[in-house]
């Protein structure tokens, strides 16, 4: 599914850069950078954050304090993120 119309990014591409390592993107801005693009209209940031949260659950079984996704870097819907 297309997540970002401006950059034509799919959910698969976003998930592909979330490898579970300490260096994996943790914010929408880091996902854009990892995929070699930049945000334009920003409408996709919410969806990208949802994918990041989903990956945290899949990676850590819901434990956001695990090694692959430090809790300090996990954003929730109320956190404003510079895009």
DSSP file (Angstrom, degrees, kcal/mol; ACC not computed):
  #  RESIDUE AA STRUCTURE BP1 BP2  ACC     N-H-->O    O-->H-N    N-H-->O    O-->H-N    TCO  KAPPA ALPHA  PHI   PSI    X-CA   Y-CA   Z-CA
    1    1 A X              0   0    0      0, 0.0    10,-2.2     0, 0.0     2,-0.4   0.000 360.0 360.0 360.0 140.7    0.0    0.0    0.0
    2    2 A X  E     +A   10   0A   0      8,-0.2     8,-0.3     1,-0.2     3,-0.2  -0.612 360.0 174.0 -73.9 124.9    1.2    3.5   -0.8
    3    3 A X  E    S+     0   0A   0      6,-3.5     2,-0.5    -2,-0.4     7,-0.2   0.787  71.8  35.3 -97.8 -39.6    2.0    5.3    2.5
    4    4 A X  E  >> -A    9   0A   0      5,-1.9     5,-1.8     1,-0.1     4,-0.9  -0.945  58.8-175.3-123.8 109.6    3.5    8.5    1.0
    5    5 A X  T  45S+     0   0    0     -2,-0.5    -1,-0.1     3,-0.2    -2,-0.0   0.860  84.7  57.1 -71.0 -35.8    2.1    9.8   -2.2
    6    6 A X  T  45S+     0   0    0      1,-0.2    -1,-0.2     2,-0.1    -2,-0.0   0.904 123.7  22.8 -63.3 -42.2    4.7   12.6   -2.5
    7    7 A X  T  45S-     0   0    0      2,-0.1    -1,-0.2    30,-0.0    -2,-0.2   0.400 104.2-124.4-103.6   0.0    7.6   10.2   -2.4
    8    8 A X  T  <5 +     0   0    0     -4,-0.9     2,-0.4     1,-0.2    -3,-0.2   0.957  50.1 165.8  50.3  59.4    5.7    7.1   -3.6
    9    9 A X  E   < -A    4   0A   0     -5,-1.8    -6,-3.5     4,-0.0    -5,-1.9  -0.859  23.7-149.3-104.1 137.4    6.7    5.1   -0.5
   10   10 A X  E  >  -A    2   0A   0     -2,-0.4     4,-2.0    -8,-0.3    -8,-0.2  -0.610  27.7-113.2 -99.0 164.0    5.0    1.8    0.3
   11   11 A X  H  > S+     0   0    0    -10,-2.2     4,-2.7     1,-0.2     5,-0.2   0.856 118.9  58.0 -62.3 -33.4    4.4    0.3    3.7
   12   12 A X  H  > S+     0   0    0    -11,-0.3     4,-1.9     2,-0.2    -1,-0.2   0.885 104.9  49.2 -63.1 -39.8    6.8   -2.4    2.7
   13   13 A X  H  > S+     0   0    0      2,-0.2     4,-0.9     1,-0.2    -1,-0.2   0.909 111.8  48.7 -66.4 -41.5    9.6    0.1    2.0
   14   14 A X  H >< S+     0   0    0     -4,-2.0     3,-0.9     1,-0.2     4,-0.3   0.947 113.5  46.7 -62.3 -47.5    9.0    1.7    5.4
   15   15 A X  H >< S+     0   0    0     -4,-2.7     3,-1.4     1,-0.2    -1,-0.2   0.823 102.8  65.4 -64.2 -31.1    9.1   -1.7    7.1
   16   16 A X  H 3< S+     0   0    0     -4,-1.9    -1,-0.2     1,-0.3    -2,-0.2   0.780  99.6  50.8 -65.7 -25.8   12.2   -2.8    5.2
   17   17 A X  T << S+     0   0    0     -3,-0.9     2,-1.2    -4,-0.9     8,-0.6   0.514  90.4  84.7 -89.3  -2.6   14.3   -0.1    6.9
   18   18 A X    <   +     0   0    0     -3,-1.4    -1,-0.2    -4,-0.3     6,-0.0  -0.673  50.8 159.0 -97.1  79.2   13.1   -1.2   10.4
   19   19 A X        -     0   0    0     -2,-1.2    -1,-0.2     1,-0.1     3,-0.1   0.415  56.3-113.3 -87.7   1.3   15.6   -4.0   10.9
   20   20 A X  S    S+     0   0    0      1,-0.3     2,-0.1    48,-0.1    -2,-0.1   0.506  74.3 127.1  82.6   2.8   15.4   -4.1   14.7
   21   21 A X  S >  S-     0   0    0      1,-0.1     3,-1.4    48,-0.0    -1,-0.3  -0.425  77.0-105.6 -87.4 169.0   18.9   -2.9   15.3
   22   22 A X  T 3  S+     0   0    0      1,-0.3    48,-0.1    -2,-0.1    -1,-0.1   0.739 120.7  54.4 -64.3 -22.4   19.9    0.0   17.5
   23   23 A X  T 3  S+     0   0    0      2,-0.0    -1,-0.3     3,-0.0     3,-0.1   0.422  80.9 117.6 -93.0   0.8   20.5    2.1   14.4
   24   24 A X  S <  S-     0   0    0     -3,-1.4    -6,-0.1    44,-0.2     7,-0.1  -0.339  79.5 -87.9 -67.0 149.3   17.1    1.5   12.8
   25   25 A X        +     0   0    0     -8,-0.6    -1,-0.1     1,-0.1     3,-0.1  -0.273  40.7 180.0 -58.1 142.4   14.9    4.6   12.3
   26   26 A X        +     0   0    0     -3,-0.1    49,-0.5     1,-0.1     2,-0.3   0.466  63.6  46.0-120.9 -10.4   12.8    5.5   15.3
   27   27 A X  S  > S-     0   0    0     47,-0.1     4,-1.9     1,-0.1     5,-0.1  -0.869  85.9-110.7-129.5 163.6   11.0    8.6   14.0
   28   28 A X  H  > S+     0   0    0     -2,-0.3     4,-2.5     1,-0.2     5,-0.2   0.909 119.6  54.7 -59.7 -41.4    9.2    9.5   10.7
   29   29 A X  H  > S+     0   0    0      1,-0.2     4,-2.1    53,-0.2    -1,-0.2   0.890 107.9  48.9 -60.5 -39.6   12.1   11.9    9.9
   30   30 A X  H  > S+     0   0    0      2,-0.2     4,-2.4     1,-0.2    -1,-0.2   0.843 108.8  53.7 -69.2 -33.2   14.6    9.1   10.3
   31   31 A X  H  X S+     0   0    0     -4,-1.9     4,-1.8     2,-0.2    -2,-0.2   0.942 108.0  49.7 -65.0 -47.1   12.6    6.8    8.1
   32   32 A X  H  <>S+     0   0    0     -4,-2.5     5,-2.6     1,-0.2     3,-0.3   0.939 112.9  47.3 -55.3 -47.5   12.5    9.5    5.3
   33   33 A X  H ><5S+     0   0    0     -4,-2.1     3,-1.4     1,-0.2    -1,-0.2   0.907 109.8  52.3 -62.0 -42.8   16.3    9.9    5.6
   34   34 A X  H 3<5S+     0   0    0     -4,-2.4    -1,-0.2     1,-0.3    -2,-0.2   0.807 111.2  48.0 -64.1 -28.9   16.9    6.1    5.6
   35   35 A X  T 3<5S-     0   0    0     -4,-1.8    -1,-0.3    -3,-0.3    -2,-0.2   0.342 118.1-112.7 -94.9   6.3   14.8    5.8    2.4
   36   36 A X  T < 5S+     0   0    0     -3,-1.4     2,-0.3     1,-0.3    -3,-0.2   0.805  81.4  93.6  73.1  31.2   16.7    8.7    0.8
   37   37 A X      < -     0   0    0     -5,-2.6     2,-0.3    -6,-0.2    -1,-0.3  -0.806  61.8-129.3-140.2-176.8   13.9   11.2    0.6
   38   38 A X        -     0   0    0     -2,-0.3     2,-0.1    -3,-0.1    -9,-0.0  -0.959  33.1 -94.7-135.9 153.4   12.4   14.1    2.6
   39   39 A X        +     0   0    0     -2,-0.3   -35,-0.0    44,-0.3   -10,-0.0  -0.380  38.7 174.0 -66.2 145.8    8.9   14.9    3.8
   40   40 A X  S    S+     0   0    0     -2,-0.1    -1,-0.1     0, 0.0    43,-0.0   0.651  77.4   4.6-114.9 -77.3    6.9   17.2    1.5
   41   41 A X  S    S-     0   0    0      1,-0.0    -2,-0.1     0, 0.0     0, 0.0   0.764  86.0-140.1 -84.7 -24.1    3.3   17.6    2.6
   42   42 A X    >   +     0   0    0     41,-0.1     3,-1.3     1,-0.0     4,-0.4   0.426  64.2 123.7  84.3  -0.9    3.7   15.5    5.8
   43   43 A X  T 3  S+     0   0    0      1,-0.3     3,-0.4     2,-0.1     4,-0.4   0.763  71.2  56.2 -65.2 -23.8    0.4   13.7    5.6
   44   44 A X  T 3> S+     0   0    0      1,-0.2     4,-2.6     2,-0.1    -1,-0.3   0.596  80.7  89.0 -84.0 -10.7    2.1   10.4    5.8
   45   45 A X  H <> S+     0   0    0     -3,-1.3     4,-2.5     1,-0.2    -1,-0.2   0.866  85.9  52.7 -58.0 -38.7    3.9   11.0    9.0
   46   46 A X  H  > S+     0   0    0     -3,-0.4     4,-1.9    -4,-0.4    -1,-0.2   0.913 111.1  46.4 -63.5 -42.6    1.0    9.7   11.1
   47   47 A X  H  > S+     0   0    0     -4,-0.4     4,-2.2    -3,-0.2    -2,-0.2   0.904 111.7  51.1 -67.0 -41.0    1.0    6.4    9.1
   48   48 A X  H  X S+     0   0    0     -4,-2.6     4,-2.3     1,-0.2    -2,-0.2   0.908 108.9  51.3 -63.2 -41.2    4.7    6.1    9.4
   49   49 A X  H  X S+     0   0    0     -4,-2.5     4,-2.4    -5,-0.2    -1,-0.2   0.880 108.4  52.7 -62.6 -36.8    4.5    6.6   13.2
   50   50 A X  H  X S+     0   0    0     -4,-1.9     4,-2.6     2,-0.2    -2,-0.2   0.907 108.9  49.1 -63.7 -41.4    1.9    3.9   13.3
   51   51 A X  H  X S+     0   0    0     -4,-2.2     4,-2.4     2,-0.2    -2,-0.2   0.895 109.8  52.4 -64.6 -39.6    4.2    1.5   11.4
   52   52 A X  H  X S+     0   0    0     -4,-2.3     4,-1.8     2,-0.2    -2,-0.2   0.919 111.1  46.7 -61.8 -43.7    7.0    2.4   13.8
   53   53 A X  H  X S+     0   0    0     -4,-2.4     4,-1.9     2,-0.2    -2,-0.2   0.924 111.3  51.5 -63.7 -44.3    4.7    1.5   16.8
   54   54 A X  H  X S+     0   0    0     -4,-2.6     4,-2.5     1,-0.2    -2,-0.2   0.899 108.6  51.7 -59.3 -41.3    3.6   -1.7   15.1
   55   55 A X  H  X S+     0   0    0     -4,-2.4     4,-2.9     1,-0.2     5,-0.3   0.864 105.7  55.2 -64.3 -36.1    7.2   -2.7   14.6
   56   56 A X  H  X S+     0   0    0     -4,-1.8     4,-2.5     2,-0.2     6,-0.7   0.904 110.1  45.9 -63.3 -40.9    8.0   -2.0   18.3
   57   57 A X  H  X S+     0   0    0     -4,-1.9     4,-1.5     4,-0.2     5,-0.3   0.922 116.3  44.9 -66.8 -44.4    5.2   -4.5   19.3
   58   58 A X  H  < S+     0   0    0     -4,-2.5    -2,-0.2     2,-0.2    -1,-0.2   0.879 119.1  42.3 -67.4 -37.5    6.4   -7.1   16.8
   59   59 A X  H  < S+     0   0    0     -4,-2.9    -2,-0.2    -5,-0.2    -1,-0.2   0.907 130.1  22.7 -74.9 -43.1   10.0   -6.7   17.7
   60   60 A X  H >< S-     0   0    0     -4,-2.5     3,-1.5    -5,-0.3    -2,-0.2   0.329 100.2-114.0-112.7   5.5    9.7   -6.5   21.4
   61   61 A X  T 3< S-     0   0    0     -4,-1.5    -4,-0.2     1,-0.3    -3,-0.2   0.820  83.6 -50.1  62.8  29.2    6.4   -8.2   22.2
   62   62 A X  T 3  S+     0   0    0     -6,-0.7     2,-1.2    -5,-0.3    -1,-0.3   0.340 107.9 127.5  91.5  -7.4    5.1   -4.8   23.4
   63   63 A X    X   -     0   0    0     -3,-1.5     3,-1.6    -7,-0.2    -1,-0.2  -0.712  36.8-174.3 -85.8  97.7    8.0   -4.1   25.7
   64   64 A X  T 3  S+     0   0    0     -2,-1.2    -1,-0.2     1,-0.3    10,-0.2   0.449  77.3  66.9 -75.3   2.4    9.1   -0.7   24.5
   65   65 A X  T 3  S+     0   0    0      5,-0.2    -1,-0.3    -5,-0.1     5,-0.1   0.283  75.5 120.5-101.0   9.7   12.1   -0.8   26.8
   66   66 A X  S X  S-     0   0    0     -3,-1.6     3,-0.8     3,-0.3     5,-0.1  -0.176  78.0-105.0 -71.0 169.1   13.8   -3.6   24.8
   67   67 A X  T 3  S+     0   0    0      1,-0.2     3,-0.4     3,-0.1    -1,-0.1   0.802 114.6  56.1 -65.4 -31.9   17.2   -3.2   23.3
   68   68 A X  T 3  S+     0   0    0      1,-0.3    -1,-0.2   -12,-0.1     2,-0.2   0.689 118.7  28.2 -80.3 -15.7   16.0   -2.8   19.7
   69   69 A X  S <  S-     0   0    0     -3,-0.8    -3,-0.3    -6,-0.2    -1,-0.3  -0.642  80.8-146.8-145.8  83.9   13.7    0.1   20.4
   70   70 A X    >>  -     0   0    0     -3,-0.4     3,-1.9    -2,-0.2     4,-0.5  -0.234  16.0-131.6 -56.3 134.1   14.7    2.4   23.3
   71   71 A X  G >4 S+     0   0    0      1,-0.3     3,-1.0     2,-0.2    -1,-0.1   0.811 103.3  64.3 -58.0 -33.1   11.6    3.8   25.0
   72   72 A X  G 34 S+     0   0    0      1,-0.2    -1,-0.3    -7,-0.0    -2,-0.1   0.728 106.2  44.1 -65.6 -19.9   13.0    7.3   25.0
   73   73 A X  G <4 S+     0   0    0     -3,-1.9     2,-0.5     2,-0.1    -1,-0.2   0.476  87.1 102.7-105.1  -3.1   12.9    7.3   21.2
   74   74 A X    <<  -     0   0    0     -3,-1.0     2,-0.3    -4,-0.5   -47,-0.1  -0.695  61.3-149.4 -83.5 127.6    9.4    5.8   20.7
   75   75 A X        -     0   0    0     -2,-0.5     2,-0.2   -49,-0.5    -2,-0.1  -0.747   6.7-156.9 -98.4 142.7    6.8    8.4   19.8
   76   76 A X    >   -     0   0    0     -2,-0.3     3,-1.6     4,-0.0   -26,-0.0  -0.612  39.3 -93.9-105.9 176.8    3.2    8.2   20.7
   77   77 A X  T 3  S+     0   0    0      1,-0.3   -27,-0.0    -2,-0.2    -2,-0.0   0.727 123.2  55.4 -64.0 -22.5    0.4   10.1   18.9
   78   78 A X  T 3  S+     0   0    0      2,-0.1     2,-0.5     0, 0.0    -1,-0.3   0.561  85.9  97.5 -87.6  -8.4    0.5   13.0   21.3
   79   79 A X  S <  S-     0   0    0     -3,-1.6     2,-0.4     1,-0.0    -4,-0.0  -0.690  72.9-135.0 -84.8 125.1    4.2   13.6   20.7
   80   80 A X        -     0   0    0     -2,-0.5     2,-0.5    -5,-0.0    -2,-0.1  -0.649  22.4-164.1 -79.3 131.3    4.9   16.4   18.2
   81   81 A X        -     0   0    0     -2,-0.4     2,-0.5    -6,-0.0   -36,-0.0  -0.964  21.2-122.9-119.6 130.9    7.5   15.4   15.7
   82   82 A X              0   0    0     -2,-0.5   -53,-0.2     1,-0.2    -2,-0.0  -0.577 360.0 360.0 -70.3 123.4    9.4   17.8   13.5
   83   83 A X              0   0    0     -2,-0.5   -44,-0.3   -55,-0.1    -1,-0.2   0.385 360.0 360.0-112.2 360.0    8.8   16.7   10.0
